[in-house]
Structure formats: structure tokens, C-alpha cells
């Protein structure tokens, strides 16, 4: 498959996930057992990651359009991705910290997503430094796919939390 077609497909998947998450948050129930702040941070993270995936794929398409760059297109796109991933990840960590004690916060999934973020940053740095010389394209594409995996976990959490109903804490009266 052509690398540009693959990148455009990944960009479309990123936009689709963001659109479905937005739709789920609009259609979802308002009374859930998950704190609204937790869902808000999940939705924001989902939108950030999916849009970053789309933009990073489009940056690679633009750089690949310049034939003189050759393999530097993959390295340049990786450097741009790293320069975006580090501040976005740091900001997400700072926003996430006060919400860890709220109802509905899923610590194992949060740890998994932070592990994915670290792997993405490492792969982008590795590729941007030129250490993946013969495998620049597969490493970059794997990084984008890994970002979509992070989007998928957040998407599942958002949808599940919006579909569940709040546990009714009122005692039932005997009839």
C-alpha cells in the first residue's frame, strides 16, 4: 500500500474516532456513576490524541510530497510529533492528577495510556534521531497506530461510562 494512502487512512480513522466520541458525549445520559470531570478529561484526551494523530499523519503526507526530503520526511514528521506529544502529555498528566480520586476513574487504563504515551514519545524520538534508519516508515506508522490504540481505550471508557446508569443510593421503601 502506498504510504500516503496509509497515512490518509490513519488520519480519517482519527477524525472518525473523535466524531464518534463527540456524538457519544452529546447523546449519552447525564446521570452516571462516573464523575462528569472524569468523563470530561477522557473526552478531552480522546479529542487531543485523535486530532494529533490526524495532524501528524497530514504532516507526514506534506513532507512526503517534497521528493528532495527522502527519508528525512519520516524523521521530520517524527520530530514534529515529538515536539507536540511531550507538552500534550505533560498537560494531560497535570489535568489528570486532581481527578484520580473521583468516582469512575480507572487507574489501570490510565496507566496503560500513559505507558502508550511514553512508548509513542520514545518511538518518535528514536525515529527522529535517525536510529531507525532502514525502518523509518514502519516505526512512524506503528507510532500512529499506537496513538489510535490510546484513542480506542479512551473511547471505550467514555462510551461505557455514558451508557451506564448511576447506582441509586436511596434505600428502597418496602411496599
Residue pairs with C-beta under 8 A, 6 or more apart in sequence:
3 60
3 64
3 137
3 141
4 61
4 64
6 141
7 57
7 58
7 60
7 61
7 64
7 141
7 144
8 57
8 61
10 53
10 54
10 57
10 141
10 144
10 145
10 148
11 53
11 54
11 57
11 58
11 61
12 54
13 53
13 148
14 50
14 51
14 52
14 53
14 54
14 57
14 147
14 148
14 151
15 50
15 51
15 54
17 46
17 50
17 148
17 151
17 152
17 155
18 46
18 47
18 50
18 51
18 54
18 151
20 155
21 43
21 46
21 47
21 50
21 154
21 155
21 158
21 159
22 43
22 47
24 155
24 158
24 159
24 162
25 39
25 43
25 158
25 162
27 162
28 159
28 162
28 163
29 162
29 163
29 165
31 165
31 166
32 39
32 104
32 161
32 162
32 164
32 165
32 166
33 103
33 104
33 161
33 164
33 165
33 166
33 167
34 103
34 104
34 161
34 164
35 99
35 102
35 103
35 104
35 105
37 99
37 102
38 99
38 102
38 103
38 104
38 105
38 161
39 104
39 158
39 161
39 162
41 92
41 95
41 96
41 99
42 154
42 157
42 158
42 161
43 154
43 158
44 95
45 92
45 96
45 113
45 154
46 151
46 154
46 155
46 158
48 88
48 92
49 88
49 147
49 150
49 151
49 154
50 148
50 151
52 81
52 84
52 85
52 88
52 147
53 144
53 147
53 148
53 151
55 84
56 77
56 80
56 81
56 84
56 144
56 147
57 144
59 76
59 77
59 80
59 81
60 73
60 74
60 77
60 140
63 69
63 72
63 73
63 74
63 76
63 77
64 73
66 73
69 76
71 133
71 136
74 127
74 136
74 137
74 139
74 140
75 127
75 128
75 130
75 136
76 128
77 140
78 123
78 124
78 125
78 127
78 128
78 136
78 139
78 140
78 143
79 124
79 128
81 120
81 124
81 128
81 143
82 121
82 124
82 125
82 128
85 117
85 120
85 121
85 124
86 121
89 114
89 117
89 121
92 117
93 114
96 110
99 105
100 107
100 110
104 161
106 157
109 153
109 157
112 153
113 150
113 153
113 154
116 146
116 147
116 149
116 150
116 153
117 150
119 146
120 143
120 146
120 147
120 150
123 139
123 142
123 143
123 146
124 143
126 132
126 139
127 136
127 139
127 140
127 143
132 139
